[in-house]
Amino acid sequence: MGLLRPGLWLKKLWILLLVVVEVAMGKVLMTLFPERATQNILAMGQKTGMTRNPQFSPDNWVPTFFSIQYFWFVLKVRWQRLEDKAELGGLAPNCPVIRLSGQKCNIWDFIQGNRPLRLIEDFSPIADFLIIYIEEAHASDGWAFKNNVDIKIHQNLQDRLRAAHILLAKSPQCPVVVDTMQNQSSQLYAALPERLYVLQEGRILYKGKPGPWNYHPEEVRAVLEKLHS
């Protein structure tokens, strides 16, 4: 049963207050103790591999933390999690998605029999893989990183399809679809900015924590290895 509207708005208000306090404190720490604050952000980046990415230097992304764009993005992510309908062991939302040809389909269309659906290359013999490209986390007119791909906030489906073709050019070796402009998959799976799932027979076998800070592909590997054994 969904949240009653008054309850939802109270939760949103509480999250708004929390994010305001977090960003304000972060801004103060960046101003008063820049070296210590930078070290803390770099430590988080170490967990995600960001600090090992040769495309980005710390100057490309560390100063963007606690900006107004950062604030709006974090608030959107926290609010979106209130719409999370993907429960471990529960029925996986069969959200509509769009193939890069423009054809509309659904997530379950990519599940074959009882094979799990998940995105990891090493298990293609036993699992079907799918990338759902959702709204851009670091759009060039949003919370942008320097030296990143120039993708603006998607204004329509064609914008999203064009952006997905940039991903397709990297040869992901599995189907790529895009979320609807209503962001149905992103909302119901609480996927922004990124998240890993394993689905089997229409149910959620594994639900990863929100990325990038809690993004753990090794957990997916363990689930699939157990299925394969």
Secondary structure, DSSP 4 states (H G I P E B T S, - for coil): -PPPHHHHHHHHHHHHHHHHHHHHHHHHHHHH-HHHHHHHHHHHHHHHTGGG-TT--HHHHGGGTTSHHHHHHHHHHHHHGGG----TTSBPP--EEEETTS-EEEGGGG--TT--B---GGGTTT-B--EEE-S-TT-TTSSPPTTS---PPP-SHHHHHHHHHHHHTT--SS-EEEE-TT-HHHHHTT-SS---EEEETTEEEEEPPPTTTT--HHHHHHHHHHHH-
